[in-house]
Amino acid sequence: MSRRQALTVCSVPGCPHLTPAGRCPQHRQEAEQQRGTARQRGYGREHEQRFRPGVLARDPSCRCTDTSHGHGTPCGQPSHHADHWPLSRRELVASGQDPDDPAHGRGLCGPCHSSETARHQPGGWNR
């Protein structure tokens, strides 16, 4: 027997549409359009060839600082994402620093990267 997921109201204030989680399809699409493509957000060739490989080579295990893993220790799962930290890519660019320098990043596993993005990025779903 299959289980049905309960629907909730869209998380955008004032929207009455029901959705399985978060935003309704219309608001999800609007958020993606506002966000822009990876290239539009500055993630180009240098990011792919210098930042990401450099960070993942240095941090093969997740370096999250989420305290939900116990005592603030990293979760230790294999890293799959190169995350700008402690400053965001936007902050690095605004301060004139090289956002593609691997020194400005840390390796994160998928769940920790999603959690960090949700908490700290504009439009993150936990803000």
N, C-alpha and C positions, 0 to 999 in steps of 0.2 A: 504494500500500500504506500503510495507517495504522500509526502507531507507537503502541505501548502504553506508558503511563507506569508506571514501577516503583512498587510500593506500599511504604510504610514503616510501621513501628509508630507508633501514636499517640504524640504528644509528651508526653502526661500520664504521669508516672511510674507504673508498674504496670499500665497499660492495654495489653492484648495485641492490640487490634484494628488491622487494617491499613487504611491510608488513603492517598490520593494524595500528601498533604502535610499537615504540622502535626497538628492534632487530628482525632480521629474525629468523625463527625456528632453523637454523644451529647455529647461533651465540648465541641464547638464550640457547641452549643445551650445547654449549661449556662453557658459563659462569656458568651454574649450575654445571657442572663437576668440574670446577676450584674451585668453592665455597666449594664443599664438603658437606657431610651430616651434620645434626645437631650434631650428635655424634662426627664426625670428627672435628667440630668446637668447641668442648668442652662442648656442652650442654647435660650433662648426668643426672644421677639420682639426684645428689645434686641440680642441676638447677631445675629439676621438683619437687622435694620434699621440698626444702628449699627456693631457690631464688624466683621463680615465685609465690608460694602461699604467701610468706611473703610480697612481693611487692604489690600484688593485695589486700591483707587484709588491708595493711596500706593505699593504694591509690585506693579506689573503684571508684574514678572519675579521668578522664584523667588529667595528670599534665604537659601537653605539655607547651612549652614556645614560641610557634609560635605566632608571632605578628599579623598574619592574622585574629586572632579572636578578635582583638581590644585591644590596650594598653598592649599587652604582657600577657594578662590573660589567664589561661588555658581554654580549650573549655568546660570542665565540663561533657563531655559524659562519660558513663560507661567505665572503664578500662577493656581491654581484653588481653593486652600484657604487660609483664614485660620487660622494656627496661633498659639496663645498661646506667647509666648517673651520673655524667658528663663524666666519663671515660668509654671507651669501654671495653668489656670483654678482648680483646687483651692487652689493656693498663694496666688493672688491673693485669693480669697474668704476664706481663713483669716487673711490679714494685713490684712483690711479694705479692700483696694483694689478699684476698679471693674473687674471682669473683662471688661466690655463696652467699655472704652475702647480704641480702636484703637492707642493708644500701647503697649499691652501685647501686640502681635502682630506677625507677619511673614507675608508672602505666600509660599506654597510651591506647587510643581507637584505633581501627583499622586504620582509615584514618591518624591519627597523627603518628602512628608507621610507616606506609608506607612512609609518607612524610619525617620523620626523617631518616629512612633507606636510602631513595633515596638521601638525601643531605649529609649524613655523613659517610656512609660505603663504603669500597673499592668496586668498581663495581656498586655503586649506580647510578641510571639512570639520576640523575640531576647533576652529577659531571662534 
